[in-house]
C-alpha cells in the first residue's frame, strides 16, 4: 500500500488562497479545477514548504507582492488610505506530515491549527525589527502606497517544533514534474548515465572513454583543422607569444557520455513533436526521481498528447508511483476516469471536495468508459442532463428562448448522456454539490421511470428531476406536438400532417433531423412545461 507522506496543506494569504486547508489521501490524488482555480499553486506550495524554493529558486529572492492574496492586499491598501498604519499581511504555507522515523523530529505545535503534529511552516512576514523606520516612512504618504512593501519582509522556515529548518536534515522529499519546465538535456543525460551505469562494467567504460578520447585527438589531423591552426600560427605574433591552436576539449568535463544526445527513430529529440517530448520528459523525470522521492507532484501530464499516448503515459505513471504518494493536476477527463474518480479532488474557491464516497459500481462504470467527458460535470457551474442529441437541441433552444442566450454563456452545460444512466452522473454530482437538472422521458410510466428511479436523490436540493406525468405522452416528440400545437410544428418542420399522431411518428422516426429543424426555426414555439421548468430552475 502506498504511504501517506503529507496529510494536509494550510495556505493563508498565499496567492489566490485567503485561508484554505487541503487534505490529501494516501496513494493517488487527482486535483482538478477550472482555470485560475489554483491547481498549480497547490503543487508549488507543497514543494515550497519542503524546499523553500519557488520554481527552482530560493523563495527569499523571489517573494514579491503578487504572492500575497488579492483580497488581503486590498484590505491592507484600504486601511493605509484610511490613515491607519496596518501591519502588512502575513503569508503562511504549512505542510502537515504523517508521523514516522523521518518526520518525528519535525513535531510540535508551531502551526496555525495548534495541532501537535509533524510538519514544516514557511512564513513571509513584515520584519518589524529590521525595517520599522523605513515602513513608517513608506506609509506616511498614503496616496503613494500602491502595493504591499515586500522589500521589508523576512522569510522564516521552521518545523512545527519551532526549529529553523536545515534542508539537508529533511528526509521527506518531493519531485515536482512539469514537462514545460524540465530541461530535456539534463534529464536525458541522467537517463543515459543510468543506463550506462547499469549496463557497463568498469573495464567497458574505460575502453569507451579511451576510444572517445582517441576520436577527439584525431580530430586535429583533419585537413580543415590543420588549415585553421596554420592560419592561427601565422598570426600568433598578433595574439600571443605562445603557439596557438584549436582542438576539441578533452578535459574531464567533456567525456564521451556527456556528448551523447537522445534520438527517436534517428531524429534528435528536440526536433520531435511536443507531445513526444513531454511524455519522455515526464518519464525521464520519474525514472530519475521516483527512486528516492517520497512524494511525486505531476502537473497536467496530458499536454500535447494524443489519446493513445496519454493512455500509455498514465499507465506508466501509475506503475512507477505505486509505492509513492502522488498528486496530479489535470484538465483531462481521461486522466480522471482512468486513474479513478474516487481519487478526485475538486478545487473551487477556498474549498476542496473529494469524490471518494462515490458508490463502487459508479467508480467502475466510469473507469470502463474512460473516454467520457466527466470533467464537464465536474467543472460546470450547473448542468442539464438529457437523454440524447435531439433532447439536447430542444433544451438548447428552449433555454435561448427563455434567457436570450445559450446555456454555456451562463456556465450551464447541457450534457447528452447518450442513453447512459443519468444516475451515474448524479452519484458524481452529490459529493460535488453540483446543481443538476435531469430531463427524462417518462416512457409510459411516470411512477416507475421517474419517481421510483430518482427517489434516492430527492433529498438533495441541488438536484431536480423534470419529466411529464402524462403517461400517454411517452417521449419528447409527442410532448412537443402537444405543447406547441400541430400548426406550429408543421410550419417549423415544413410539413402538412393532419393529426398530432402523424407528426409525432415522423419526429420519432427522424429524431435528430426534426429536432434540428425545431432548433433552427424562426417559428415561436411553446415548449413542454417540464422543459420550461428545467431551464428556469437551473438559471437561478
Secondary structure as GFF3:
##gff-version 3
##sequence-region A 1 540
A	DSSP	beta_strand	6	14	.	.	.	ID=ss1
A	DSSP	beta_strand	17	23	.	.	.	ID=ss2
A	DSSP	beta_strand	28	32	.	.	.	ID=ss3
A	DSSP	alpha_helix	39	51	.	.	.	ID=ss4
A	DSSP	beta_strand	53	54	.	.	.	ID=ss5
A	DSSP	beta_strand	57	58	.	.	.	ID=ss6
A	DSSP	alpha_helix	59	62	.	.	.	ID=ss7
A	DSSP	three_ten_helix	65	67	.	.	.	ID=ss8
A	DSSP	alpha_helix	70	81	.	.	.	ID=ss9
A	DSSP	beta_strand	91	97	.	.	.	ID=ss10
A	DSSP	three_ten_helix	104	106	.	.	.	ID=ss11
A	DSSP	beta_strand	107	108	.	.	.	ID=ss12
A	DSSP	beta_strand	117	126	.	.	.	ID=ss13
A	DSSP	alpha_helix	128	140	.	.	.	ID=ss14
A	DSSP	three_ten_helix	142	144	.	.	.	ID=ss15
A	DSSP	three_ten_helix	150	152	.	.	.	ID=ss16
A	DSSP	beta_strand	153	159	.	.	.	ID=ss17
A	DSSP	three_ten_helix	167	169	.	.	.	ID=ss18
A	DSSP	beta_strand	174	177	.	.	.	ID=ss19
A	DSSP	alpha_helix	184	199	.	.	.	ID=ss20
A	DSSP	alpha_helix	202	218	.	.	.	ID=ss21
A	DSSP	three_ten_helix	219	221	.	.	.	ID=ss22
A	DSSP	alpha_helix	223	234	.	.	.	ID=ss23
A	DSSP	three_ten_helix	236	238	.	.	.	ID=ss24
A	DSSP	three_ten_helix	256	259	.	.	.	ID=ss25
A	DSSP	beta_strand	263	264	.	.	.	ID=ss26
A	DSSP	beta_strand	267	268	.	.	.	ID=ss27
A	DSSP	three_ten_helix	269	271	.	.	.	ID=ss28
A	DSSP	alpha_helix	274	289	.	.	.	ID=ss29
A	DSSP	beta_strand	295	299	.	.	.	ID=ss30
A	DSSP	alpha_helix	307	320	.	.	.	ID=ss31
A	DSSP	beta_strand	325	329	.	.	.	ID=ss32
A	DSSP	alpha_helix	333	339	.	.	.	ID=ss33
A	DSSP	three_ten_helix	341	343	.	.	.	ID=ss34
A	DSSP	beta_strand	344	348	.	.	.	ID=ss35
A	DSSP	beta_strand	351	354	.	.	.	ID=ss36
A	DSSP	alpha_helix	360	368	.	.	.	ID=ss37
A	DSSP	alpha_helix	374	379	.	.	.	ID=ss38
A	DSSP	beta_strand	382	386	.	.	.	ID=ss39
A	DSSP	alpha_helix	389	403	.	.	.	ID=ss40
A	DSSP	three_ten_helix	407	410	.	.	.	ID=ss41
A	DSSP	beta_strand	412	416	.	.	.	ID=ss42
A	DSSP	alpha_helix	422	432	.	.	.	ID=ss43
A	DSSP	beta_strand	435	439	.	.	.	ID=ss44
A	DSSP	alpha_helix	446	446	.	.	.	ID=ss45
A	DSSP	pi_helix	447	452	.	.	.	ID=ss46
A	DSSP	three_ten_helix	455	457	.	.	.	ID=ss47
A	DSSP	beta_strand	463	466	.	.	.	ID=ss48
A	DSSP	alpha_helix	476	484	.	.	.	ID=ss49
A	DSSP	alpha_helix	486	493	.	.	.	ID=ss50
A	DSSP	alpha_helix	500	509	.	.	.	ID=ss51
A	DSSP	alpha_helix	511	520	.	.	.	ID=ss52
A	DSSP	alpha_helix	529	537	.	.	.	ID=ss53
###
